[in-house]
């Protein structure tokens, strides 16, 4: 059985619920507190590819920093990816990764798609 990685924010109830859901299943977990241990540019690009979404779709567009940085007008994926690396609270959460697949656990049942 392969290890499952969760990009986790302990202050987020959705993230805590996803972690509890995975722990209840007795799975071997790699918990990454991404606000402290921010993914590299290469890691973030790989996650976006695994999710099969655009960088903007991975962003928390209601965060104040999104508005402050005027990211809604950003045309470049490079700008969005850099913004997420420099301001990891912009990254949607929680992200669950297994093998070469990933899901955003919103709703929680999305996790079952990769288990």
C-alpha positions in Angstrom: 0.0 0.0 0.0 1.4 3.4 -0.9 1.6 6.3 1.5 -0.9 9.1 1.3 0.1 12.7 1.5 -2.2 15.4 2.8 -1.3 19.1 2.4 -2.8 20.1 5.7 -3.7 23.3 7.6 -4.5 22.5 11.2 -6.5 25.7 11.6 -8.9 24.7 8.8 -11.9 22.6 9.8 -12.1 21.0 6.3 -8.5 20.0 6.5 -8.9 18.6 10.1 -11.9 16.6 8.9 -10.0 15.2 6.0 -7.1 14.2 8.2 -9.5 12.5 10.7 -11.2 10.7 7.8 -7.9 9.3 6.6 -6.7 8.4 10.1 -10.0 6.5 10.7 -9.2 4.3 7.7 -5.9 3.4 9.3 -3.8 4.6 6.3 -0.1 5.5 6.4 0.0 9.2 6.1 2.5 11.9 5.3 1.1 15.1 6.8 2.6 18.2 5.2 1.7 21.5 7.0 2.0 23.4 3.7 1.9 26.9 5.4 5.2 26.0 7.0 6.6 23.5 4.5 5.5 25.2 1.3 5.7 23.1 -1.9 8.4 24.2 -4.3 7.5 25.5 -7.7 8.1 22.1 -9.3 6.0 20.3 -6.6 3.2 22.8 -7.0 3.2 22.4 -10.8 3.1 18.6 -10.4 0.2 18.9 -7.9 -1.7 21.1 -10.4 -1.1 18.5 -13.1 -2.3 15.6 -10.9 -5.4 17.6 -10.0 -5.9 18.3 -13.7 -6.9 21.9 -13.0 -5.5 25.3 -13.7 -3.4 27.3 -11.2 -6.3 29.7 -10.6 -8.6 26.8 -9.8 -6.2 25.8 -7.0 -6.4 29.3 -5.5 -8.5 30.5 -2.6 -9.8 33.6 -4.4 -11.7 34.9 -1.4 -8.5 35.4 0.6 -7.6 39.1 1.3 -4.1 38.6 -0.1 -5.7 37.5 -3.5 -7.4 40.9 -3.7 -4.4 42.8 -2.3 -2.1 41.3 -5.0 -4.8 42.0 -7.7 -4.5 38.4 -8.9 -7.9 38.3 -10.6 -6.3 40.3 -13.3 -3.2 38.1 -13.6 -3.0 36.5 -17.0 0.0 34.3 -16.5 0.0 30.9 -14.7 3.6 31.7 -13.7 2.4 34.8 -11.7 -0.3 32.7 -10.0 2.1 29.9 -9.1 4.6 32.3 -7.7 1.9 34.0 -5.7 0.9 30.7 -4.2 4.5 29.8 -3.3 5.1 33.2 -1.7 1.7 33.2 0.0 0.7 29.6 0.7 -2.5 30.5 2.3 -3.7 31.1 -1.2 -3.5 27.3 -1.9 -6.9 25.5 -1.7 -7.0 22.8 1.0 -6.9 20.1 1.9 -5.1 18.3 -1.0 -4.8 14.5 -0.8 -2.1 12.8 -2.9 -1.7 9.1 -3.6 0.7 7.7 -6.2 0.3 10.1 -9.2 -3.3 11.2 -8.4 -4.6 14.1 -6.2 -7.9 15.5 -5.1 -9.0 18.5 -3.2 -11.1 17.1 -0.3 -14.0 19.5 -0.7 -16.3 17.7 -0.3 -14.7 15.1 1.9 -16.0 12.2 -0.3 -13.6 13.3 -3.0 -10.9 11.4 -1.0 -12.5 8.1 -2.0 -11.8 8.8 -5.7 -8.1 8.0 -5.1 -8.2 5.5 -2.3 
